[in-house]
Amino acid sequence: MRHPFPLRRCLCLTAAFFFAAQPAAWAWSNHTLCTWPAVEAMPQVAGHSVPAETLAGFLAKEAAALPKVLEEEEQWARAHVPFYAPRPDGLAFNVPGDADAAALKLAFVHAIRVNEDVPIALYRQRPPGTDAATGRGMDWPALSILKNPEDVDLKQMERLEEGEAVPVADVVATASNEPDFGLDIGLFQDNGQKQGALYSFGTQPFGNPLLDYGSQAPFHMGFYHESGILYKAAPYLQKTYPEARVHLYMTLSRFAFAQGHPYWGWRFAGWAIHYVQDMAQPYHARVLPGVGVPSMLWTSVLDMAGIHGPKLAALNRVTNRHTSLENYQKNRMTVAYVRGEMGDPLLAALRDTGGDATVQRLQPDTLREVSSAQSVAVADALDAQLERSFPARYVSDAATNLDGKDADLYALSRQAPAAEQAKLADLVADRMRQAGRDTRAVIRAVAPDESAAAQR
Protein backbone atom coordinates (compact mmCIF):
# COMPACT_ATOMS: atom_id res chain seq x y z
CA MET A 1 0.00 0.00 0.00
CA ARG A 2 3.02 2.26 -0.33
CA HIS A 3 2.71 2.58 -4.10
CA PRO A 4 0.35 5.58 -4.41
CA PHE A 5 2.83 8.26 -3.38
CA PRO A 6 5.67 7.20 -5.72
CA LEU A 7 3.16 6.63 -8.52
CA ARG A 8 1.58 10.02 -7.96
CA ARG A 9 5.00 11.67 -7.85
CA CYS A 10 6.02 9.94 -11.05
CA LEU A 11 2.83 10.93 -12.81
CA CYS A 12 3.21 14.52 -11.60
CA LEU A 13 6.65 14.64 -13.12
CA THR A 14 5.31 13.08 -16.28
CA ALA A 15 2.61 15.70 -16.55
CA ALA A 16 5.02 18.47 -15.70
CA PHE A 17 7.50 17.74 -18.44
CA PHE A 18 4.83 17.12 -21.06
CA PHE A 19 2.61 20.07 -20.32
CA ALA A 20 5.19 22.69 -19.41
CA ALA A 21 6.38 22.30 -22.97
CA GLN A 22 2.95 22.10 -24.60
CA PRO A 23 3.84 24.45 -27.47
CA ALA A 24 0.85 24.75 -29.75
CA ALA A 25 -2.05 26.99 -28.89
CA TRP A 26 -3.67 27.36 -32.28
CA ALA A 27 -6.32 24.79 -33.14
CA TRP A 28 -6.95 25.47 -36.82
CA SER A 29 -4.74 27.71 -38.90
CA ASN A 30 -6.84 30.71 -39.89
CA HIS A 31 -10.31 30.06 -38.46
CA THR A 32 -11.76 32.47 -41.01
CA LEU A 33 -11.33 29.81 -43.69
CA CYS A 34 -13.53 27.49 -41.62
CA THR A 35 -16.21 30.02 -40.74
CA TRP A 36 -17.17 31.36 -44.17
CA PRO A 37 -18.52 28.07 -45.56
CA ALA A 38 -20.11 27.18 -42.22
CA VAL A 39 -22.29 30.31 -42.08
CA GLU A 40 -22.64 31.57 -45.65
CA ALA A 41 -26.02 29.94 -46.32
CA MET A 42 -27.62 30.62 -42.93
CA PRO A 43 -30.72 32.85 -43.21
CA GLN A 44 -29.43 34.99 -40.35
CA VAL A 45 -26.26 35.69 -42.37
CA ALA A 46 -26.74 35.28 -46.10
CA GLY A 47 -27.17 38.56 -47.96
CA HIS A 48 -27.13 40.73 -44.84
CA SER A 49 -24.78 43.61 -44.09
CA VAL A 50 -24.27 45.72 -40.96
CA PRO A 51 -22.59 49.09 -40.35
CA ALA A 52 -19.09 48.81 -38.91
CA GLU A 53 -18.76 50.30 -35.43
CA THR A 54 -15.68 50.98 -33.33
CA LEU A 55 -15.35 49.39 -29.93
CA ALA A 56 -15.22 52.84 -28.37
CA GLY A 57 -18.52 53.77 -30.03
CA PHE A 58 -20.19 50.64 -28.71
CA LEU A 59 -18.81 51.14 -25.19
CA ALA A 60 -19.71 54.84 -25.03
CA LYS A 61 -23.34 54.10 -25.82
CA GLU A 62 -23.62 51.14 -23.45
CA ALA A 63 -21.45 52.26 -20.52
CA ALA A 64 -24.47 52.47 -18.23
CA ALA A 65 -25.86 49.02 -19.07
CA LEU A 66 -22.63 46.99 -19.31
CA PRO A 67 -21.79 46.84 -15.57
CA LYS A 68 -24.89 44.75 -14.79
CA VAL A 69 -24.36 42.43 -17.77
CA LEU A 70 -20.71 41.82 -16.98
CA GLU A 71 -21.32 41.35 -13.27
CA GLU A 72 -24.01 38.75 -13.95
CA GLU A 73 -21.61 37.02 -16.34
CA GLU A 74 -18.91 36.96 -13.69
CA GLN A 75 -21.29 35.38 -11.19
CA TRP A 76 -22.30 32.77 -13.78
CA ALA A 77 -18.66 31.83 -14.38
CA ARG A 78 -17.94 31.53 -10.67
CA ALA A 79 -20.90 29.22 -10.24
CA HIS A 80 -20.55 27.06 -13.35
CA VAL A 81 -16.94 26.89 -14.58
CA PRO A 82 -14.84 24.38 -12.61
CA PHE A 83 -11.56 25.78 -11.29
CA TYR A 84 -12.50 29.28 -12.43
CA ALA A 85 -10.26 32.05 -11.09
CA PRO A 86 -12.62 34.86 -10.00
CA ARG A 87 -12.12 38.29 -11.48
CA PRO A 88 -11.02 40.85 -8.87
CA ASP A 89 -13.97 43.05 -7.95
CA GLY A 90 -11.88 46.14 -8.62
CA LEU A 91 -11.80 45.28 -12.33
CA ALA A 92 -15.58 45.50 -12.74
CA PHE A 93 -16.55 47.73 -15.65
CA ASN A 94 -17.30 51.14 -14.19
CA VAL A 95 -16.53 54.07 -16.46
CA PRO A 96 -18.73 56.91 -17.70
CA GLY A 97 -19.79 56.95 -21.32
CA ASP A 98 -18.13 60.33 -21.88
CA ALA A 99 -14.68 58.93 -21.06
CA ASP A 100 -12.19 58.96 -23.91
CA ALA A 101 -11.77 55.97 -26.21
CA ALA A 102 -8.61 54.74 -24.49
CA ALA A 103 -10.22 54.76 -21.03
CA LEU A 104 -13.31 52.96 -22.29
CA LYS A 105 -11.27 50.25 -23.98
CA LEU A 106 -8.99 49.75 -20.98
CA ALA A 107 -11.92 49.42 -18.58
CA PHE A 108 -13.60 46.92 -20.87
CA VAL A 109 -10.59 44.70 -21.52
CA HIS A 110 -9.82 44.69 -17.80
CA ALA A 111 -13.40 43.68 -17.02
CA ILE A 112 -13.31 40.73 -19.45
CA ARG A 113 -9.64 40.04 -18.70
CA VAL A 114 -8.03 40.03 -22.12
CA ASN A 115 -4.72 41.51 -23.25
CA GLU A 116 -4.96 45.28 -22.94
CA ASP A 117 -2.66 45.98 -25.91
CA VAL A 118 -4.59 44.14 -28.64
CA PRO A 119 -5.70 46.86 -31.10
CA ILE A 120 -9.28 45.58 -31.78
CA ALA A 121 -9.29 47.49 -35.04
CA LEU A 122 -12.03 47.86 -37.64
CA TYR A 123 -11.10 45.49 -40.48
CA ARG A 124 -12.19 42.47 -42.42
CA GLN A 125 -10.34 39.55 -43.97
CA ARG A 126 -10.81 38.88 -47.67
CA PRO A 127 -10.80 35.30 -49.02
CA PRO A 128 -7.58 33.75 -50.36
CA GLY A 129 -6.94 35.07 -53.83
CA THR A 130 -8.62 38.42 -53.07
CA ASP A 131 -6.48 41.29 -51.84
CA ALA A 132 -7.61 44.26 -49.78
CA ALA A 133 -8.86 47.27 -51.73
CA THR A 134 -6.19 49.75 -52.78
CA GLY A 135 -5.25 52.05 -49.92
CA ARG A 136 -6.98 49.86 -47.33
CA GLY A 137 -4.18 47.52 -46.40
CA MET A 138 -3.36 46.85 -42.75
CA ASP A 139 0.03 46.59 -41.05
CA TRP A 140 0.38 43.65 -38.68
CA PRO A 141 0.90 45.77 -35.53
CA ALA A 142 -2.48 47.41 -36.24
CA LEU A 143 -4.09 43.97 -35.84
CA SER A 144 -2.12 41.93 -33.35
CA ILE A 145 0.43 41.97 -30.55
CA LEU A 146 2.16 38.86 -31.93
CA LYS A 147 5.52 39.25 -33.62
CA ASN A 148 4.56 37.67 -36.92
CA PRO A 149 1.35 36.87 -38.84
CA GLU A 150 1.73 33.10 -38.59
CA ASP A 151 -1.44 31.96 -40.33
CA VAL A 152 -2.81 34.94 -42.26
CA ASP A 153 -1.85 36.72 -45.45
CA LEU A 154 -1.61 40.44 -44.72
CA LYS A 155 -2.60 41.24 -48.29
CA GLN A 156 -6.11 40.03 -47.43
CA MET A 157 -6.56 42.33 -44.41
CA GLU A 158 -8.72 45.33 -45.30
CA ARG A 159 -9.36 48.37 -43.13
CA LEU A 160 -12.99 49.38 -42.57
CA GLU A 161 -14.43 52.82 -41.96
CA GLU A 162 -16.94 53.42 -39.19
CA GLY A 163 -20.47 53.18 -40.56
CA GLU A 164 -19.37 51.31 -43.67
CA ALA A 165 -21.64 48.44 -44.64
CA VAL A 166 -19.87 45.09 -44.27
CA PRO A 167 -21.31 41.64 -45.03
CA VAL A 168 -22.31 39.74 -41.90
CA ALA A 169 -20.43 36.67 -43.15
CA ASP A 170 -17.23 38.71 -43.26
CA VAL A 171 -17.77 40.14 -39.76
CA VAL A 172 -18.33 36.72 -38.21
CA ALA A 173 -15.59 34.95 -40.16
CA THR A 174 -12.98 37.65 -39.57
CA ALA A 175 -13.77 37.80 -35.86
CA SER A 176 -13.54 34.03 -35.52
CA ASN A 177 -9.78 34.23 -36.04
CA GLU A 178 -9.27 37.26 -33.80
CA PRO A 179 -8.66 35.45 -30.48
CA ASP A 180 -5.47 34.11 -32.08
CA PHE A 181 -4.25 37.68 -32.53
CA GLY A 182 -3.44 38.00 -28.83
CA LEU A 183 -6.61 38.40 -26.81
CA ASP A 184 -5.56 35.62 -24.44
CA ILE A 185 -1.82 36.23 -24.36
CA GLY A 186 0.07 37.37 -21.28
CA LEU A 187 -2.78 37.01 -18.80
CA PHE A 188 -1.01 34.95 -16.12
CA GLN A 189 1.14 36.47 -13.42
CA ASP A 190 4.31 34.72 -14.65
CA ASN A 191 3.95 35.91 -18.25
CA GLY A 192 5.81 39.14 -17.68
CA GLN A 193 3.06 41.40 -19.02
CA LYS A 194 1.39 44.21 -17.12
CA GLN A 195 -2.15 42.82 -17.00
CA GLY A 196 -0.89 39.52 -15.58
CA ALA A 197 -0.45 41.15 -12.19
CA LEU A 198 -4.03 42.47 -12.23
CA TYR A 199 -6.15 39.58 -13.44
CA SER A 200 -5.67 36.98 -10.65
CA PHE A 201 -5.42 34.02 -13.01
CA GLY A 202 -2.37 32.91 -11.03
CA THR A 203 0.61 31.21 -12.63
CA GLN A 204 0.19 29.60 -16.03
CA PRO A 205 -1.06 26.04 -15.42
CA PHE A 206 0.40 24.53 -18.61
CA GLY A 207 1.87 25.64 -21.90
CA ASN A 208 5.20 27.35 -22.35
CA PRO A 209 4.97 30.94 -21.03
CA LEU A 210 8.18 31.89 -22.85
CA LEU A 211 6.74 31.33 -26.34
CA ASP A 212 5.19 34.25 -28.21
CA TYR A 213 1.76 32.60 -28.24
CA GLY A 214 2.21 29.87 -25.64
CA SER A 215 0.42 31.64 -22.80
CA GLN A 216 -2.97 31.44 -24.54
CA ALA A 217 -3.04 27.63 -24.34
CA PRO A 218 -5.21 27.34 -21.17
CA PHE A 219 -7.89 29.49 -22.84
CA HIS A 220 -7.95 27.53 -26.10
CA MET A 221 -7.60 23.95 -24.85
CA GLY A 222 -10.06 21.95 -22.79
CA PHE A 223 -8.89 18.64 -21.34
CA TYR A 224 -12.27 17.47 -20.05
CA HIS A 225 -12.02 13.73 -20.67
CA GLU A 226 -8.63 12.53 -19.42
CA SER A 227 -8.23 9.65 -17.01
CA GLY A 228 -8.95 10.16 -13.34
CA ILE A 229 -5.44 9.17 -12.37
CA LEU A 230 -4.02 11.88 -14.61
CA TYR A 231 -6.25 14.51 -13.01
CA LYS A 232 -5.13 13.37 -9.57
CA ALA A 233 -1.51 13.64 -10.60
CA ALA A 234 -1.89 16.91 -12.47
CA PRO A 235 -5.03 18.75 -11.29
CA TYR A 236 -3.87 21.94 -13.02
CA LEU A 237 -4.84 20.37 -16.35
CA GLN A 238 -8.41 21.23 -15.41
CA LYS A 239 -7.66 24.95 -15.14
CA THR A 240 -8.91 25.77 -18.61
CA TYR A 241 -11.15 28.58 -19.80
CA PRO A 242 -12.79 27.84 -23.19
CA GLU A 243 -16.20 27.45 -21.52
CA ALA A 244 -15.89 30.81 -19.80
CA ARG A 245 -14.81 32.54 -23.00
CA VAL A 246 -17.62 31.07 -25.10
CA HIS A 247 -20.29 31.97 -22.55
CA LEU A 248 -18.90 35.49 -22.07
CA TYR A 249 -18.79 36.32 -25.76
CA MET A 250 -22.19 34.80 -26.44
CA THR A 251 -23.59 36.93 -23.60
CA LEU A 252 -21.99 40.05 -25.07
CA SER A 253 -23.27 39.12 -28.51
CA ARG A 254 -26.87 38.84 -27.31
CA PHE A 255 -26.49 42.10 -25.40
CA ALA A 256 -25.13 43.93 -28.44
CA PHE A 257 -27.98 42.72 -30.64
CA ALA A 258 -30.57 43.67 -28.02
CA GLN A 259 -29.13 47.16 -27.66
CA GLY A 260 -29.04 47.84 -31.39
CA HIS A 261 -25.36 47.13 -32.19
CA PRO A 262 -25.55 44.43 -34.87
CA TYR A 263 -21.89 44.76 -35.86
CA TRP A 264 -20.75 43.94 -32.34
CA GLY A 265 -23.42 41.27 -32.03
CA TRP A 266 -21.79 39.45 -34.92
CA ARG A 267 -18.23 40.25 -33.92
CA PHE A 268 -18.68 38.90 -30.40
CA ALA A 269 -20.36 35.85 -31.91
CA GLY A 270 -17.25 35.32 -34.02
CA TRP A 271 -15.07 35.49 -30.92
CA ALA A 272 -17.20 32.78 -29.29
CA ILE A 273 -17.04 30.65 -32.43
CA HIS A 274 -13.25 30.60 -32.26
CA TYR A 275 -13.20 28.56 -29.05
CA VAL A 276 -16.00 26.30 -30.24
CA GLN A 277 -13.98 25.47 -33.34
CA ASP A 278 -10.92 24.88 -31.15
CA MET A 279 -12.73 22.02 -29.48
CA ALA A 280 -13.15 20.26 -32.82
CA GLN A 281 -9.34 19.90 -32.90
CA PRO A 282 -8.30 16.69 -31.11
CA TYR A 283 -4.95 18.15 -30.06
CA HIS A 284 -6.89 20.75 -28.08
CA ALA A 285 -9.15 18.19 -26.39
CA ARG A 286 -6.60 15.46 -25.59
CA VAL A 287 -3.33 16.05 -23.83
CA LEU A 288 -1.33 13.55 -25.88
CA PRO A 289 -3.27 11.79 -28.64
CA GLY A 290 -1.77 8.40 -29.36
CA VAL A 291 -0.02 8.16 -25.98
CA GLY A 292 -1.57 6.26 -23.08
CA VAL A 293 -0.97 6.89 -19.40
CA PRO A 294 1.21 3.73 -19.01
CA SER A 295 3.46 4.95 -21.81
CA MET A 296 3.66 8.40 -20.26
CA LEU A 297 4.57 6.82 -16.92
CA TRP A 298 7.32 4.69 -18.41
CA THR A 299 8.76 7.65 -20.29
CA SER A 300 8.82 9.58 -17.03
CA VAL A 301 10.66 6.74 -15.28
CA LEU A 302 13.29 6.71 -18.02
CA ASP A 303 13.66 10.48 -17.86
CA MET A 304 14.19 10.41 -14.10
CA ALA A 305 16.83 7.73 -14.68
CA GLY A 306 18.70 10.07 -16.98
CA ILE A 307 17.44 8.63 -20.27
CA HIS A 308 15.94 11.76 -21.79
CA GLY A 309 15.57 10.70 -25.41
CA PRO A 310 12.09 9.13 -25.14
CA LYS A 311 10.69 12.24 -23.43
CA LEU A 312 12.11 14.60 -26.03
CA ALA A 313 10.94 12.36 -28.84
CA ALA A 314 7.40 12.23 -27.43
CA LEU A 315 7.25 15.99 -27.05
CA ASN A 316 8.49 16.65 -30.54
CA ARG A 317 6.23 14.01 -32.03
CA VAL A 318 3.02 15.47 -30.59
CA THR A 319 4.15 18.99 -31.47
CA ASN A 320 4.90 18.09 -35.06
CA ARG A 321 1.68 16.13 -35.56
CA HIS A 322 -0.36 19.00 -34.14
CA THR A 323 1.45 21.41 -36.45
CA SER A 324 1.21 19.06 -39.42
CA LEU A 325 -2.54 18.79 -39.07
CA GLU A 326 -2.96 22.57 -39.02
CA ASN A 327 -0.53 23.00 -41.89
CA TYR A 328 -2.44 20.45 -43.99
CA GLN A 329 -5.80 22.03 -43.15
CA LYS A 330 -4.71 25.58 -43.97
CA ASN A 331 -2.87 24.77 -47.19
CA ARG A 332 -5.59 22.47 -48.50
CA MET A 333 -8.34 24.97 -47.81
CA THR A 334 -6.33 27.89 -49.22
CA VAL A 335 -5.77 26.02 -52.48
CA ALA A 336 -9.48 25.20 -52.68
CA TYR A 337 -10.47 28.85 -52.16
CA VAL A 338 -7.99 30.16 -54.73
CA ARG A 339 -9.04 27.58 -57.33
CA GLY A 340 -12.73 27.93 -56.59
CA GLU A 341 -12.94 24.25 -55.65
CA MET A 342 -15.71 24.70 -53.12
CA GLY A 343 -16.56 21.01 -53.34
CA ASP A 344 -13.31 20.14 -51.58
CA PRO A 345 -14.12 17.61 -48.82
CA LEU A 346 -13.08 19.98 -46.02
CA LEU A 347 -15.14 22.91 -47.30
CA ALA A 348 -18.08 20.66 -48.13
CA ALA A 349 -17.99 19.22 -44.60
CA LEU A 350 -18.15 22.72 -43.11
CA ARG A 351 -21.33 23.38 -45.13
CA ASP A 352 -22.89 20.01 -44.24
CA THR A 353 -25.97 20.62 -42.08
CA GLY A 354 -26.92 16.96 -41.77
CA GLY A 355 -25.95 16.78 -38.10
CA ASP A 356 -27.19 20.19 -37.03
CA ALA A 357 -30.25 18.79 -35.28
CA THR A 358 -27.97 17.15 -32.69
CA VAL A 359 -26.67 20.57 -31.54
CA GLN A 360 -29.27 23.07 -32.68
CA ARG A 361 -28.29 25.86 -30.29
CA LEU A 362 -25.08 25.87 -28.32
CA GLN A 363 -25.70 25.39 -24.60
CA PRO A 364 -23.34 26.04 -21.67
CA ASP A 365 -22.43 22.35 -21.38
CA THR A 366 -22.06 21.64 -25.12
CA LEU A 367 -18.34 22.33 -25.24
CA ARG A 368 -17.53 19.90 -22.44
CA GLU A 369 -20.16 17.20 -22.87
CA VAL A 370 -20.50 17.04 -26.66
CA SER A 371 -17.86 18.86 -28.70
CA SER A 372 -14.71 17.93 -26.82
CA ALA A 373 -15.96 14.39 -26.19
CA GLN A 374 -16.37 13.84 -29.92
CA SER A 375 -12.86 15.14 -30.59
CA VAL A 376 -11.41 12.89 -27.91
CA ALA A 377 -13.14 9.88 -29.46
CA VAL A 378 -11.29 10.29 -32.76
CA ALA A 379 -7.98 11.65 -31.44
CA ASP A 380 -6.00 8.41 -31.54
CA ALA A 381 -7.27 7.45 -34.99
CA LEU A 382 -6.37 10.82 -36.45
CA ASP A 383 -2.96 10.78 -34.76
CA ALA A 384 -2.23 7.39 -36.28
CA GLN A 385 -3.42 8.51 -39.70
CA LEU A 386 -1.07 11.49 -39.67
CA GLU A 387 1.78 9.03 -39.27
CA ARG A 388 0.63 7.09 -42.32
CA SER A 389 -0.10 10.13 -44.47
CA PHE A 390 2.99 12.29 -44.08
CA PRO A 391 6.70 11.58 -44.51
CA ALA A 392 8.23 10.24 -41.29
CA ARG A 393 10.51 13.26 -41.04
CA TYR A 394 7.54 15.48 -40.15
CA VAL A 395 5.54 13.26 -37.81
CA SER A 396 7.94 10.71 -36.30
CA ASP A 397 11.49 12.04 -36.43
CA ALA A 398 12.50 13.54 -33.09
CA ALA A 399 15.17 15.61 -34.84
CA THR A 400 12.62 17.58 -36.87
CA ASN A 401 11.17 20.77 -35.47
CA LEU A 402 8.27 21.65 -37.74
CA ASP A 403 7.44 25.31 -37.19
CA GLY A 404 4.56 25.42 -39.66
CA LYS A 405 6.41 27.35 -42.35
CA ASP A 406 9.11 25.06 -43.71
CA ALA A 407 6.86 22.70 -45.63
CA ASP A 408 3.50 22.36 -47.33
CA LEU A 409 2.04 19.28 -45.68
CA TYR A 410 -0.93 19.23 -48.04
CA ALA A 411 1.42 18.90 -51.00
CA LEU A 412 3.45 16.25 -49.19
CA SER A 413 0.32 14.29 -48.27
CA ARG A 414 -0.32 13.72 -51.97
CA GLN A 415 2.79 11.56 -52.09
CA ALA A 416 1.03 8.99 -49.92
CA PRO A 417 -0.99 6.15 -51.46
CA ALA A 418 -4.41 7.26 -52.67
CA ALA A 419 -6.16 5.23 -49.97
CA GLU A 420 -4.22 6.99 -47.22
CA GLN A 421 -4.93 10.39 -48.77
CA ALA A 422 -8.63 9.60 -48.75
CA LYS A 423 -8.58 8.39 -45.15
CA LEU A 424 -6.85 11.55 -43.97
CA ALA A 425 -9.26 13.76 -45.89
CA ASP A 426 -12.20 11.88 -44.36
CA LEU A 427 -10.88 12.24 -40.81
CA VAL A 428 -10.13 15.95 -41.16
CA ALA A 429 -13.45 16.52 -42.92
CA ASP A 430 -15.13 14.88 -39.93
CA ARG A 431 -13.49 17.50 -37.69
CA MET A 432 -14.62 20.24 -40.07
CA ARG A 433 -18.15 18.86 -40.02
CA GLN A 434 -18.24 19.19 -36.24
CA ALA A 435 -16.72 22.69 -36.43
CA GLY A 436 -19.37 23.74 -38.94
CA ARG A 437 -22.21 22.29 -36.89
CA ASP A 438 -21.09 23.99 -33.69
CA THR A 439 -20.39 27.27 -35.47
CA ARG A 440 -23.99 27.39 -36.69
CA ALA A 441 -25.18 26.41 -33.21
CA VAL A 442 -23.56 29.58 -31.86
CA ILE A 443 -25.24 31.70 -34.54
CA ARG A 444 -28.67 30.26 -33.79
CA ALA A 445 -28.14 30.71 -30.05
CA VAL A 446 -27.28 34.41 -30.19
CA ALA A 447 -28.83 35.96 -33.28
CA PRO A 448 -32.19 37.71 -33.25
CA ASP A 449 -34.76 36.57 -35.75
CA GLU A 450 -33.91 37.20 -39.37
CA SER A 451 -36.00 40.34 -39.74
CA ALA A 452 -34.20 41.99 -36.82
CA ALA A 453 -30.79 40.75 -37.92
CA ALA A 454 -31.04 42.20 -41.40
CA GLN A 455 -29.36 45.60 -41.49
CA ARG A 456 -28.97 46.34 -45.16
Buried (B, 14 or more C-beta within 10 A) or exposed (E): EEEEEEBBEBBBBBBBBBBBBBBBBBBBBBBBBBBBBBBBEBEBBEEBBBBBBBBBBBBBBBBEEBBEBBBEBBEBBEEEBEEBBEBEEEBBBEBEEEBEEEBBBBBBBBBBBBBBBBBBBBBBBBBBBEBBEEEBBBEBEEBBBBEEBBBBBEBBBBBBEEEBEBBBBBBBBBBBBBBBBBBBBBBBBEBEBEBBEBBBBEEBBBBBBEBBBBBBBBBBBBBBBBEEEBBEBBEBBBBBBBBBBBBBBBBBBBBBBEBEBBBBBBBBBBBBBBBBBBBBBBBBBBBBBBBEBEBBBBBBBBBBEEEEEBBBBBBBBBBBBBBBBBBBBBBBBBBBBEEEEEEBBBBBBBBBEEEBEEBEEBEBEBBBEBBBBBBBEBBBBBBBBBBEBBBEEBBBBBEBEBEBEEBBBBEBBEEBEEEBBEBBBEBBBBBBBBBBBBBBBBBBBBBBEEEBBBBE
